[in-house]
Amino acid sequence: MDKAKDVMKLDIPNIWFKAYTIYQKDPKVLDKWIKIVEENPIKALITAKELTTAEIIPDALTLGFSPQILIAILAVNYPNPVKVITSPEVAQGTHPVAKYSHQTLTIYKEIGLVKHIETTPMAPTNQLAPKQVIEEIKKALKKLNPKIIDISGGTQLVAIAIAQTKTQLTYTYPNGRQVKVYKI
């Protein structure tokens, strides 16, 4: 790793390594991290960009219950806005596990860095079979019309639906030191 990058990372608060660069679900850690994001959303993207690498930059993403994915894709796109496909639970903030993604989505929508949101079920219900979920996701994707979409923030049905289209895919994952956007 480049020495200048190492020095810059020394100035990054430890909470970023606890909340962003690992697959984190602990509400105490996420509460603290989201407060930092809320205080200065642009500074948060600049910090995230220092901790994120991308093989290719997607212009859209699927957002599930991990807000880190949204921050990563916003960071590599900044200052350009992104498009989002998300579930009703995240869009409306109606489910406790969707709280952090909903908060993060709201923050960046309000400042114009999320320019279009399509809401669609990402998992089956009593009324919606898996095949129907896949079709609804494809409809949402068609409305967004992304060039490249990150699928790491969705269910397996999201990945199946988008893989059935000709849209280029990425997958974002933390490795403990950084977050990487992989070209698929």
C-alpha positions as CSV (number, residue, x, y, z in Angstrom):
1,M,0.0,0.0,0.0
2,D,1.1,3.5,-0.7
3,K,2.8,5.3,2.3
4,A,0.8,8.5,1.7
5,K,-2.4,6.5,1.9
6,D,-1.3,4.8,5.1
7,V,-0.7,8.3,6.7
8,M,-4.1,9.5,5.6
9,K,-5.8,6.4,7.1
10,L,-4.1,7.2,10.4
11,D,-6.3,10.3,10.7
12,I,-9.5,8.4,10.1
13,P,-11.5,7.8,13.3
14,N,-11.5,4.1,14.4
15,I,-15.3,3.9,14.2
16,W,-14.9,3.8,10.4
17,F,-12.9,0.7,10.6
18,K,-15.4,-0.9,13.0
19,A,-18.6,0.2,11.1
20,Y,-17.5,0.5,7.5
21,T,-14.6,-1.8,6.7
22,I,-16.1,-5.0,8.2
23,Y,-19.5,-6.6,7.7
24,Q,-21.1,-4.8,10.7
25,K,-24.6,-5.3,12.2
26,D,-24.0,-4.2,15.8
27,P,-26.6,-1.4,16.5
28,K,-24.3,0.3,19.0
29,V,-21.5,0.7,16.5
30,L,-23.9,1.6,13.6
31,D,-25.7,4.3,15.8
32,K,-22.4,6.0,16.5
33,W,-21.2,5.8,12.9
34,I,-24.6,7.0,11.4
35,K,-24.4,10.1,13.8
36,I,-21.0,10.9,12.2
37,V,-22.5,10.5,8.7
38,E,-25.5,12.8,9.7
39,E,-23.2,15.5,11.1
40,N,-21.4,16.0,7.9
41,P,-22.5,13.7,5.0
42,I,-20.0,15.1,2.5
43,K,-17.1,14.6,4.9
44,A,-18.4,11.1,5.5
45,L,-18.1,10.4,1.7
46,I,-14.6,11.8,1.6
47,T,-13.6,9.5,4.5
48,A,-15.3,6.5,2.9
49,K,-13.5,7.3,-0.4
50,E,-10.2,6.9,1.4
51,L,-11.3,3.5,2.5
52,T,-12.8,2.3,-0.8
53,T,-11.4,1.0,-4.0
54,A,-13.3,0.2,-7.1
55,E,-12.5,-2.0,-10.1
56,I,-15.4,-0.2,-11.9
57,I,-17.8,2.5,-10.7
58,P,-21.5,1.6,-10.7
59,D,-24.1,4.4,-11.3
60,A,-26.8,2.5,-9.3
61,L,-27.2,0.1,-6.5
62,T,-29.6,-2.2,-4.7
63,L,-30.0,-1.1,-1.1
64,G,-31.0,-3.6,1.6
65,F,-30.3,-3.5,5.3
66,S,-26.6,-2.5,5.1
67,P,-26.1,1.3,4.8
68,Q,-22.4,0.7,4.2
69,I,-23.2,-0.3,0.6
70,L,-24.9,3.1,-0.1
71,I,-22.0,5.0,1.4
72,A,-19.4,3.0,-0.6
73,I,-21.2,3.6,-3.9
74,L,-21.8,7.2,-3.2
75,A,-18.2,7.7,-2.2
76,V,-16.8,6.3,-5.5
77,N,-19.3,8.4,-7.5
78,Y,-19.0,11.6,-5.5
79,P,-19.9,14.3,-6.5
80,N,-22.1,12.5,-9.0
81,P,-25.5,11.3,-7.7
82,V,-26.6,7.6,-7.9
83,K,-29.8,5.7,-8.5
84,V,-31.2,3.2,-6.0
85,I,-33.4,0.2,-6.0
86,T,-34.6,-0.6,-2.5
87,S,-37.3,-2.5,-0.6
88,P,-40.4,-0.8,0.9
89,E,-39.0,-1.5,4.4
90,V,-35.9,0.6,3.6
91,A,-37.7,3.3,1.6
92,Q,-40.3,3.8,4.4
93,G,-38.2,2.9,7.4
94,T,-40.9,0.6,8.7
95,H,-38.8,-2.3,9.9
96,P,-36.2,-2.0,12.7
97,V,-33.5,-3.7,10.7
98,A,-34.0,-1.2,7.9
99,K,-33.4,1.8,10.2
100,Y,-29.8,2.6,9.2
101,S,-30.3,2.2,5.5
102,H,-33.4,4.3,5.7
103,Q,-31.6,7.1,7.6
104,T,-28.6,7.0,5.2
105,L,-30.9,7.0,2.1
106,T,-32.8,10.0,3.5
107,I,-29.7,12.0,4.3
108,Y,-28.3,11.6,0.8
109,K,-31.6,12.0,-1.0
110,E,-32.1,15.4,0.8
111,I,-28.8,16.7,-0.4
112,G,-29.3,15.5,-4.0
113,L,-26.7,12.7,-4.2
114,V,-29.5,10.0,-4.6
115,K,-31.3,11.2,-7.7
116,H,-33.8,8.4,-8.3
117,I,-35.2,5.7,-6.0
118,E,-37.3,2.7,-7.2
119,T,-39.0,0.8,-4.5
120,T,-39.9,-2.9,-5.0
121,P,-40.2,-6.0,-3.0
122,M,-36.9,-7.9,-2.7
123,A,-38.1,-11.0,-0.9
124,P,-41.2,-13.2,-1.3
125,T,-44.3,-12.7,0.8
126,N,-47.6,-14.6,1.2
127,Q,-48.9,-12.6,-1.7
128,L,-45.8,-12.5,-3.9
129,A,-43.9,-15.6,-5.1
130,P,-40.2,-15.5,-5.9
131,K,-40.8,-15.4,-9.6
132,Q,-43.1,-12.4,-9.2
133,V,-40.4,-10.7,-7.1
134,I,-37.9,-11.2,-9.9
135,E,-40.3,-9.7,-12.4
136,E,-40.9,-6.6,-10.1
137,I,-37.1,-6.1,-9.7
138,K,-36.7,-6.2,-13.5
139,K,-39.4,-3.5,-13.9
140,A,-37.6,-1.3,-11.3
141,L,-34.3,-1.8,-13.1
142,K,-35.9,-0.9,-16.4
143,K,-37.1,2.4,-14.9
144,L,-33.7,3.2,-13.5
145,N,-31.9,2.2,-16.7
146,P,-28.4,2.1,-15.1
147,K,-25.2,1.4,-17.0
148,I,-23.7,-0.5,-14.0
149,I,-25.5,-1.6,-10.9
150,D,-24.1,-2.9,-7.6
151,I,-26.1,-5.9,-6.4
152,S,-24.5,-6.5,-3.0
153,G,-27.3,-4.7,-1.1
154,G,-30.1,-7.0,-2.1
155,T,-31.4,-10.5,-1.7
156,Q,-30.5,-13.5,-3.9
157,L,-33.6,-12.7,-5.9
158,V,-32.2,-9.3,-6.7
159,A,-29.0,-10.9,-8.0
160,I,-31.0,-13.4,-10.1
161,A,-33.2,-10.7,-11.6
162,I,-30.5,-8.4,-12.5
163,A,-28.2,-11.2,-13.8
164,Q,-31.0,-12.0,-16.2
165,T,-30.6,-8.6,-17.9
166,K,-27.7,-7.2,-19.9
167,T,-26.8,-4.7,-17.1
168,Q,-23.2,-4.8,-15.9
169,L,-22.9,-5.9,-12.3
170,T,-20.6,-5.0,-9.4
171,Y,-20.4,-6.5,-5.9
172,T,-19.2,-4.5,-2.9
173,Y,-17.6,-6.1,0.1
174,P,-15.5,-5.1,3.1
175,N,-12.2,-6.9,3.9
176,G,-11.4,-5.4,7.3
177,R,-9.1,-2.7,6.0
178,Q,-11.1,-1.3,3.1
179,V,-14.2,-1.8,1.1
180,K,-13.9,-3.0,-2.4
181,V,-16.2,-2.7,-5.4
182,Y,-15.6,-5.7,-7.6
183,K,-16.6,-6.0,-11.2
184,I,-18.6,-9.1,-11.9
